[in-house]
Amino acid sequence: MSRVCDLTAKGPMSGNNVSHAKNRTKRRFLPNLNDVTLMSETLGRGFKFRISAAALRTVDHRGGLDAFMAKAKDAELSTKALKVKKDIAKAQAEA
């Protein structure tokens, strides 16, 4: 399973561990990923995503999954999230 956020495409970064003696060794900074179920008000059902804690706060700030997907860029979304975005847009157009 890849360590990439489904909604923001946030992934691992690389850097250095720096000791007191300034010795540097490579390390990875992993994103804080959580498995969550987000509810879509338009579709009336939940979707399971693996998203970062920062993305979860952004979804709450924007007012839910539907509002987040409306503003999200297609390049950042995973294929699963892109399908959900298109389904939400289709349902909103019909309503």
N, C-alpha and C positions, 0 to 999 in steps of 0.2 A: 504494500500500500504506500503510495507516494505521500510525502509530507507537504502537501500543497493545499491551501485553502480553496474550497470550491467557489467562493464568491469574490474573493479579492486577489487570487493568484499569488498570495504571499507564500514564499517558500523559504528553505534554509538559506542562511547567509554564512559566510566564512570569515574567520578572523584569527586572532592569536590569543593564547593564554600567555600572560606576561608574569613571570615570577618576580620576586623581590630583587633578584640579581639581574633583572631585565632579560632573562632567557626567554625566547619566544618559541612556542610550539603551536602548530595549527590546531584549530578547533572549529566546530560548527555551532551556530546559533539556530536552534530549531523553533519554528513558530508554535504558539500555544494553541494546538488544535483540539476541538471538542466535537463529539458526535451529538448533534441536536436535531430535533424535529421542529420545523417552522411551519406555522399554519398560514395558508393563503385564504384571505377573506373572500376573494372573488371566486375561487374554485371550491371553497368549502372543505378542504382537506389538508392534511399535513404532508410535508416532504422532508426526508432525512438528508442532512448535509453534514459534511465534515468541514467545519469552519473555524477560523481563529477567534479568539476572545475579542479582538478589536473589531472584527466583522460583525460579531453578535451585538456589540454595543452600537455599531453603525446602523444595523437593521432596526434596533429599538429606537434610535434617535430619529430615523427617517419615517417611522410610523408603521413598521411591519414589513413583511416580505414583499407584498405587492408594490409598495412605494419604493422599496430598495431596488427591485428589479426594473422599475420604470426608469431609474436614473443610472443603472449599472451599464458599463461598457461591455460589449459583446466579447472583446478580446480578453478581458479578465475572467470571464465566467467559464466554468467547466462545461463539458458537453451536456451533462445532466442538468445543470443550472440553466443553460441556454434553452433547453427544451421546456423547462418550467416557465421561463420568461416568455417564450412564444405562446405557450398555452394560456398564460395570464393575459397577455396582450390580446389574444383572440377572443377570450371570454369577455374582456372589457369592451371590445369593439362590438360584440353582439348585444351587450346589455344597453 
